[in-house]
């Protein structure tokens, strides 16, 4: 309710959270390890375990739910999608990711309206995003997360393959270990979480390692014109031009202020 539908401190109470949790009892997945005796208990596949479901009528946000078994939670979720707080919460998260940490209210309003009109059909919201001028402004409005930065850096230096363990280690070094966020909310999507001095120092170290992977046909000065979507600042251009080696120039480019944003 907090993370995926209604948002933090919106229109629900702690009692609603507890009642919805009871409705969800029995929802599970097949255990990892040895395959189960039935097809629907294969590892990772959704399964409803009736023996662990807590039966009973629920009252959630003033509405009564007397369905039994798996269906009860399905009905609750269908109703949550129709609550205005859900449309605003999902619209804001999408707009924040594509149009800036403080997203334009006009874009949020259009996304929320599409969410309501299409009953939570997310591809309909994606079409609104693609058609929205706010998502295509020439200014660089988002600070790249470590994942965004690493992928763009690898593409930028022409690196198409990377040993899996090296990639995992780099993500740990950058502070965004794969599949290991600090809470169920996942990784933050705002600059304040990734632009601290220590985080930038980590990027410098990884950038140096990446720059050594590229062969010297990737000239740092030519890469700057291709990788930086906004005009390169005089300071960045001077710094890259003055590098004592091609690998140093590439590393400086990858940690330049312009390359940190998208």
C-alpha positions, 0 to 999 in steps of 0.5 A, spaced: 500 500 500 505 504 501 510 502 496 506 500 490 499 503 490 497 508 495 503 511 497 506 514 504 501 516 509 495 517 504 488 515 505 489 508 509 490 506 516 495 501 520 489 497 521 487 497 513 495 495 512 494 489 517 487 487 514 490 487 507 496 483 510 491 478 512 488 477 506 494 476 502 496 470 507 497 464 503 500 467 497 507 464 495 511 462 490 514 455 489 520 453 494 527 454 490 531 448 491 528 441 489 522 441 484 515 440 488 511 435 487 506 439 482 507 443 476 505 450 480 510 449 485 516 449 481 521 454 484 519 461 483 512 460 480 506 463 484 502 458 488 496 459 493 497 455 499 490 455 502 493 451 508 496 458 510 491 463 508 487 466 514 480 466 513 475 471 515 471 477 512 476 483 512 474 491 512 479 495 508 478 503 507 471 502 509 469 496 504 467 489 506 471 483 503 467 477 504 471 473 498 474 466 500 481 464 499 486 467 493 480 471 490 480 476 496 486 479 495 485 480 488 479 484 489 482 488 494 488 490 489 483 491 484 479 496 488 486 499 490 487 501 483 481 505 483 483 510 488 485 517 486 491 516 491 494 510 487 494 514 480 497 520 483 503 515 486 504 511 480 504 518 476 509 521 480 514 516 480 514 515 473 514 522 472 520 523 477 524 518 473 523 521 466 522 528 467 526 530 474 526 529 481 521 534 482 517 532 476 512 537 472 505 538 475 502 538 468 506 531 466 504 528 473 496 530 472 496 527 465 499 521 467 494 520 473 489 521 468 491 516 464 492 511 469 485 512 472 482 512 464 485 506 463 484 502 470 492 502 471 494 499 464 501 501 465 503 501 457 498 507 456 502 511 461 508 509 457 505 512 451 503 519 455 510 519 457 513 518 450 508 524 447 510 529 453 514 534 451 516 534 459 520 528 458 524 530 452 527 537 454 534 538 452 537 540 459 540 534 463 535 533 469 536 526 472 543 524 476 544 517 474 544 512 479 550 507 479 546 502 474 545 508 469 552 510 469 555 504 469 551 501 463 552 508 459 559 508 461 560 501 458 556 503 452 560 509 451 567 506 451 565 500 446 565 495 451 560 489 449 562 484 454 564 484 461 565 478 466 559 477 470 563 477 477 567 484 475 560 487 474 557 485 480 563 487 484 563 494 480 556 495 482 558 494 490 563 499 489 558 504 486 554 503 492 548 499 488 549 492 489 545 488 485 538 485 488 540 488 495 537 494 496 537 497 503 529 496 504 523 493 500 522 500 497 528 499 493 533 504 490 532 511 491 531 515 484 533 522 486 540 525 486 541 526 493 542 519 494 547 518 489 551 525 488 554 525 495 562 526 495 564 519 497 559 516 492 563 520 486 569 518 489 567 511 488 565 513 480 572 515 479 575 509 481 571 505 477 571 510 471 579 509 471 578 501 471 573 502 465 577 507 461 583 501 461 578 496 458 577 501 452 582 500 446 586 507 444 582 507 438 576 511 443 579 518 443 577 521 449 576 528 445 572 525 440 568 521 445 566 527 448 562 530 442 558 523 442 557 522 449 555 528 452 548 530 449 549 538 452 555 542 449 561 540 453 563 545 458 570 549 457 572 546 464 570 539 462 573 540 455 580 543 457 581 537 463 580 532 457 584 535 452 590 536 457 590 528 460 596 525 460 594 519 456 588 516 452 585 512 458 586 518 463 582 522 458 577 517 458 576 516 465 576 524 466 570 524 461 566 518 464 566 522 471 565 529 468 559 533 470 555 532 464 556 525 463 553 524 470 546 526 468 541 524 463 
